[in-house]
Amino acid sequence: MIVLKAFCVFSRNREILVYEKVDKKTGQAFLRPIGGKIEFGERSSEAIQREVYEETGQKIKELKLLGVLENIFTQAGDLHHEVDFVYDAKFANEDIYNLERIEVREGENLYFANWKSVNELQKSDPPFVPPDILKLLNQ
C-alpha cells in the first residue's frame, strides 16, 4: 500500500521546525517536520493546513509546494512506500518564530518542536525522516 503524506518545513534563520517521535513498533526515536497523512479525497495543500492546525493550533499562510518525494523504506522488517508532498509556509501568527519550542499534539500525545539547522539534521541522532527532505532543501 502506498501512503500519501504532507509535511511542512517552517523555517527561521536557516533552521527548520522538527519534533522527536518514537516508532511504536521498534522503539526507535526519529525527528520529523510537522505533517501527516493525506485523507482520501483531500488535496495535499488542504492536508498540510489541517495537520498544522490539528498539531499546533496555528493557521498558516504563504503555502508553497517545494517538491514531491517518493520514500521507500523498511521499518521493523516491513516494507513501506510513501509519497511525500513537502511544503514551505509561514505561521499566520508571527510570534511563533520567537519561541524556542512549540507544543505539537498528535491525538493524546504531546511533543515539543524545536528549531534545528539543516546541517544539524544531516548528522542528527535520532535521524531526521524522511531524509530526502534535507536534499530537497539543499537544492
JOKAVEN-V521868 format. One record per residue. N is the residue number from 0. RES is the residue in one letter. SS is DSSP state (alpha for helix, beta for strand, coil for the rest). NEAR is the number of other C-alpha atoms within 10 Angstrom. D_CENTER is the distance of its C-alpha to the mean C-alpha in whole Angstrom. Layout:
# JOKAVEN-V521868
n	res	ss	near	d_center
N	RES	SS	NEAR	D_CENTER
N	RES	SS	NEAR	D_CENTER
This chain:
# JOKAVEN-V521868
n	res	ss	near	d_center
0	M	coil	7	21
1	I	beta	11	18
2	V	beta	14	15
3	L	beta	17	13
4	K	beta	20	9
5	A	beta	25	8
6	F	beta	27	4
7	C	beta	28	5
8	V	coil	22	6
9	F	coil	20	9
10	S	beta	17	12
11	R	beta	14	15
12	N	coil	9	18
13	R	coil	11	16
14	E	beta	17	13
15	I	beta	20	10
16	L	beta	23	8
17	V	beta	26	7
18	Y	beta	20	8
19	E	beta	17	10
20	K	beta	17	11
21	V	beta	12	14
22	D	coil	12	15
23	K	coil	9	18
24	K	coil	8	20
25	T	coil	10	20
26	G	coil	10	19
27	Q	coil	13	17
28	A	beta	14	14
29	F	beta	18	11
30	L	beta	21	8
31	R	beta	22	5
32	P	coil	22	2
33	I	beta	20	3
34	G	beta	24	4
35	G	beta	22	7
36	K	beta	18	11
37	I	coil	22	13
38	E	coil	13	16
39	F	coil	8	19
40	G	coil	7	21
41	E	coil	11	18
42	R	coil	11	17
43	S	alpha	22	13
44	S	alpha	17	14
45	E	alpha	12	15
46	A	alpha	22	12
47	I	alpha	27	9
48	Q	alpha	20	12
49	R	alpha	19	13
50	E	alpha	22	10
51	V	alpha	21	9
52	Y	alpha	16	13
53	E	alpha	16	13
54	E	alpha	19	11
55	T	alpha	17	12
56	G	coil	12	15
57	Q	coil	15	15
58	K	coil	15	15
59	I	beta	18	14
60	K	beta	12	16
61	E	beta	10	17
62	L	beta	15	14
63	K	beta	13	14
64	L	beta	15	13
65	L	beta	16	13
66	G	beta	13	13
67	V	beta	16	13
68	L	beta	16	13
69	E	beta	14	15
70	N	beta	16	14
71	I	beta	13	17
72	F	beta	12	17
73	T	beta	9	19
74	Q	beta	12	18
75	A	coil	11	21
76	G	coil	8	23
77	D	beta	7	22
78	L	beta	10	21
79	H	beta	13	17
80	H	beta	14	17
81	E	beta	17	13
82	V	beta	16	13
83	D	beta	24	10
84	F	beta	24	10
85	V	beta	24	8
86	Y	beta	22	9
87	D	beta	18	10
88	A	beta	18	12
89	K	beta	19	14
90	F	beta	17	14
91	A	coil	12	18
92	N	coil	11	19
93	E	alpha	10	19
94	D	alpha	8	20
95	I	alpha	13	17
96	Y	alpha	17	17
97	N	alpha	8	20
98	L	coil	10	18
99	E	coil	11	17
100	R	beta	16	15
101	I	beta	17	13
102	E	beta	13	14
103	V	beta	20	11
104	R	beta	16	13
105	E	beta	12	12
106	G	coil	8	16
107	E	coil	5	18
108	N	beta	9	16
109	L	beta	12	15
110	Y	beta	15	13
111	F	beta	16	13
112	A	beta	21	10
113	N	beta	17	12
114	W	beta	20	12
115	K	beta	18	13
116	S	beta	15	14
117	V	alpha	18	13
118	N	alpha	12	17
119	E	alpha	11	16
120	L	alpha	20	13
121	Q	alpha	13	15
122	K	coil	10	17
123	S	coil	13	15
124	D	coil	11	17
125	P	coil	14	15
126	P	beta	16	13
127	F	beta	23	10
128	V	coil	15	8
129	P	coil	19	8
130	P	coil	14	11
131	D	alpha	15	12
132	I	alpha	24	9
133	L	alpha	16	11
134	K	alpha	10	14
135	L	alpha	13	13
136	L	alpha	12	13
137	N	alpha	9	16
138	Q	coil	5	18
